[in-house]
Amino acid sequence: MQPLSHVYAVTASTAAAGNVTLRTPGAPDLACAAPSQFDGPGDQWSPEALLAAAIASCFILTFRSVARASRLEWSRLQCIVEATLGRVEGVTQFTRVVTRAALTVPASADAVLYERTLVKAEHVCLISNSLRCRRELQIELVRESASQLQAEAV
């Protein structure tokens, strides 16, 4: 990792109507629009969905790093993030984020160790740490069966 501080630049532009185009160096452009809940078309990424995606992807990348440092074996991590938008003292903001993590681990895995690693990843995730809403992590460990391991070896 490069020393802090890091700067991440995004350019957003639009016409009087239509999608917002998001650009960042080295990545493809991304179309963005208001979600259907705010009378948008509902067929593009929205700022609200992008925030949930940022939480999910940061959690997964953080877990990958923490698991690698701990030399933990795992084969798949699926993460579902539900971010709830509400009003607090007259201000619209995210009030709660629930992260559901389903981690596929070897059949002989120490469940406590893997759960502790998932909790640590959520605790140090920089995107989640930048939010002021309530956060909740729900964990499911899926153990690989011998037949899954044989199929992957083929």
C-alpha positions as CSV (number, residue, x, y, z in Angstrom):
1,M,0.0,0.0,0.0
2,Q,1.2,3.5,-0.8
3,P,1.6,5.9,2.2
4,L,-1.5,7.9,3.1
5,S,-3.0,10.2,2.2
6,H,-4.7,9.0,-1.0
7,V,-6.9,11.1,-3.3
8,Y,-9.6,9.5,-5.5
9,A,-10.9,11.8,-8.2
10,V,-14.2,11.2,-10.0
11,T,-15.7,13.5,-12.7
12,A,-19.5,13.5,-13.0
13,S,-21.3,15.3,-15.9
14,T,-24.7,15.4,-17.5
15,A,-27.0,17.3,-19.7
16,A,-30.3,18.9,-18.5
17,A,-31.9,15.5,-18.8
18,G,-30.6,11.9,-18.9
19,N,-28.0,9.9,-17.1
20,V,-25.0,11.2,-15.2
21,T,-21.7,9.9,-16.6
22,L,-19.1,9.0,-14.0
23,R,-15.4,9.0,-14.9
24,T,-12.3,8.1,-13.0
25,P,-8.8,7.6,-14.5
26,G,-8.1,4.1,-15.8
27,A,-11.7,2.8,-15.5
28,P,-14.6,2.6,-17.9
29,D,-17.3,5.2,-17.7
30,L,-20.3,4.4,-15.6
31,A,-23.9,5.6,-16.2
32,C,-25.8,6.8,-13.2
33,A,-29.4,8.0,-12.6
34,A,-31.8,8.5,-9.8
35,P,-33.4,5.3,-8.4
36,S,-37.1,4.6,-8.9
37,Q,-37.7,5.6,-5.3
38,F,-36.7,9.2,-6.3
39,D,-38.7,9.0,-9.5
40,G,-35.7,8.0,-11.6
41,P,-35.8,5.4,-14.3
42,G,-34.6,2.6,-12.0
43,D,-32.5,1.0,-14.8
44,Q,-29.1,2.4,-14.0
45,W,-26.8,2.5,-11.1
46,S,-27.9,5.1,-8.6
47,P,-25.8,7.0,-6.0
48,E,-27.6,4.9,-3.3
49,A,-26.8,1.6,-5.0
50,L,-23.2,2.7,-5.6
51,L,-22.8,3.4,-1.9
52,A,-24.0,-0.1,-1.1
53,A,-21.7,-1.5,-3.8
54,A,-18.8,0.4,-2.3
55,I,-19.5,-1.1,1.1
56,A,-19.8,-4.7,-0.3
57,S,-16.7,-4.5,-2.5
58,C,-14.6,-2.9,0.2
59,F,-15.7,-5.5,2.7
60,I,-14.8,-8.3,0.3
61,L,-11.4,-6.8,-0.6
62,T,-10.6,-6.1,3.1
63,F,-11.6,-9.7,4.0
64,R,-9.4,-11.0,1.2
65,S,-6.4,-9.1,2.6
66,V,-7.1,-10.1,6.2
67,A,-7.6,-13.7,5.3
68,R,-4.4,-13.7,3.2
69,A,-2.4,-12.3,6.1
70,S,-3.9,-15.0,8.4
71,R,-3.2,-17.7,5.8
72,L,-6.9,-18.8,5.8
73,E,-8.1,-20.9,3.0
74,W,-11.5,-20.2,1.5
75,S,-13.1,-20.5,-1.9
76,R,-16.0,-18.0,-2.2
77,L,-17.4,-15.0,-0.4
78,Q,-20.8,-13.6,-1.4
79,C,-21.8,-10.4,0.2
80,I,-25.3,-8.8,0.2
81,V,-25.5,-5.2,1.5
82,E,-28.8,-3.6,2.4
83,A,-28.5,0.1,3.1
84,T,-31.6,1.7,4.6
85,L,-32.3,5.4,3.8
86,G,-34.4,7.3,6.3
87,R,-34.8,10.7,8.0
88,V,-33.0,11.8,11.1
89,E,-33.8,15.2,12.6
90,G,-35.2,16.3,9.2
91,V,-32.1,15.1,7.2
92,T,-32.3,12.3,4.7
93,Q,-29.4,9.9,5.3
94,F,-28.5,6.3,5.6
95,T,-29.6,5.0,9.0
96,R,-28.6,1.4,8.9
97,V,-26.4,-1.0,6.8
98,V,-26.8,-4.7,7.0
99,T,-24.0,-6.8,5.5
100,R,-24.8,-10.4,4.9
101,A,-21.6,-12.5,4.2
102,A,-21.7,-16.1,3.1
103,L,-18.2,-17.6,3.2
104,T,-17.4,-21.0,1.7
105,V,-14.7,-22.6,3.7
106,P,-13.0,-26.1,3.9
107,A,-15.0,-28.8,5.7
108,S,-12.5,-28.9,8.5
109,A,-12.4,-25.1,9.0
110,D,-12.4,-23.6,12.5
111,A,-15.7,-21.6,12.5
112,V,-14.7,-19.3,15.3
113,L,-11.5,-18.3,13.4
114,Y,-13.3,-17.5,10.2
115,E,-16.1,-15.6,11.9
116,R,-13.5,-13.6,13.8
117,T,-11.8,-12.8,10.5
118,L,-15.1,-11.7,8.9
119,V,-15.8,-9.4,11.9
120,K,-12.3,-7.9,11.7
121,A,-12.8,-7.2,8.0
122,E,-16.0,-5.4,8.7
123,H,-14.4,-3.5,11.5
124,V,-11.5,-2.2,9.4
125,C,-13.4,-1.7,6.1
126,L,-12.6,2.0,5.3
127,I,-15.9,2.6,3.5
128,S,-18.0,1.3,6.4
129,N,-15.8,3.2,8.8
130,S,-16.6,6.4,6.9
131,L,-20.4,6.1,7.6
132,R,-22.2,7.3,10.7
133,C,-25.1,4.9,10.5
134,R,-25.7,1.7,12.5
135,R,-23.9,-1.3,11.0
136,E,-24.7,-5.0,11.3
137,L,-22.8,-8.0,10.1
138,Q,-24.6,-11.3,9.5
139,I,-22.4,-14.3,8.9
140,E,-23.0,-17.7,7.2
141,L,-20.3,-20.2,6.9
142,V,-20.7,-22.8,4.1
143,R,-18.6,-25.9,4.4
144,E,-17.2,-27.4,1.2
145,S,-18.2,-31.1,0.8
146,A,-15.8,-33.7,-0.4
147,S,-17.7,-33.9,-3.7
148,Q,-17.2,-30.2,-4.3
149,L,-13.5,-30.5,-3.7
150,Q,-13.2,-33.5,-6.1
151,A,-15.1,-31.6,-8.8
152,E,-12.8,-28.6,-8.4
153,A,-9.8,-30.8,-8.8
154,V,-10.9,-32.1,-12.2
